[in-house]
Amino acid sequence: MNIATIFDVVTDCLYAVQFEGEEKHEFSRLFELWNDVEYLEAFFEMQQKELANEFWNAISVEDAVLKTIRDARKLERRLIQVAEVGKIDKSEALSSFFKPLHDSTTKIEPFEKNKAKGINTPSWLRIYAIRLDNNLFVISGGGIKLTKTMQESEHLLLELKKMELVKEYLQNDDNSDLPIFELF
């Protein structure tokens, strides 16, 4: 898996990678999937064991699809809104929306792995990104997290790999000719 390029979602603050072989960058790909009824039905059919968990109140596949679509729409609007506001008001920047991937993180690290959760509580939607600055993030991917840890889900293990790949890519000086590197 290689990175083809990086696209701006909200200029000067929110970016998304596009992987080779993919038609869209990760931001567009995620929200397209999270609004695709057929995709969601198939996904949740395969995840019925996790949906039956008491944490999710044994939600039906149909209700899970509707919940995901509603939450995705709110998440997309809110993420773009926070990015835009963060250009002006640093207290309402993307770093107030994204949180370190590991809850045990106590200080900001360079090229920190972050996650954003959906708006509805509880939410299983996750967007994963690398933090470059207070209001400067690069989305590496995302997913539907129905398990307690990412390591319990095969599709989320791929998201961990993608985050590491994006982090390494951003740290590599050979890629410094991309416009995003002028911002940090």
Residue, then its C-alpha position, 0 to 999 in steps of 0.5 A: m500500500n502506497i500513498a499516491t498524493i495528499f488532497d486538501v479537504v479544508t485548505d491550510c488545515l485538513y488534508a486526506v491521503q489518497f492511496e494508490g489504486e483508490e479512486k478517492h482520497e480517504f475523507s471522500r471514500l469514508f463518507e461515501l461508504w458511510n452513506d452507502v446503504e448496500y455497503l453498510e448492510a453487508f458490513f453489519e451483516m458480517q458484524q452481527k456478533e459485535l452488534a449483539n453486544e450489550f454495549w450496542n443494545a443488540i441493535s438490528v442491522e437496519d437500525a445500525v445502517l440508519k444510525t451510521i448514516r445519521d452520524a456520518r452526516k453530522l460528523e462530516r459537517r462538524l469536522i469541516q466546520v471545526a476546521e474552518v473555525g480553527k483558522i480564526d479561533k485557535s481554541e476551536a481548532l481541529s485539535s479540540f475535535f481530534k484526540p490522541l489515538h491512545d487514551s494514555t497519551t499525556k503530551i503532544e508528540p510530533f506526528e501524533k496519531n489521532k482519532a475523531k469520533g462520531i457526534n452521536t453518543p455512543s458512536w462507532l464512527r472513527i476518523y484517523a489522522i496524523r496531527l501536524d499542528n493545532n489546526l493541521f491534520v492529515i486523514s489516513g483513514g477511518g472505520i466503524k469500531l464495534t469492538k473495545t480495541m482496534q486490535e480485535s477488528e481486522h479492518l481496523l488493524l488495516e487502519l493502524k497500518k495506514m496511520e503508520l504509513v502516513k506518519e512515516y510518509l510525512q516524516n520523510d524529507d523526500n516528500s517535502d515538495l508537497p504543498i502541505f509541507e509549507l504549512f509546518 
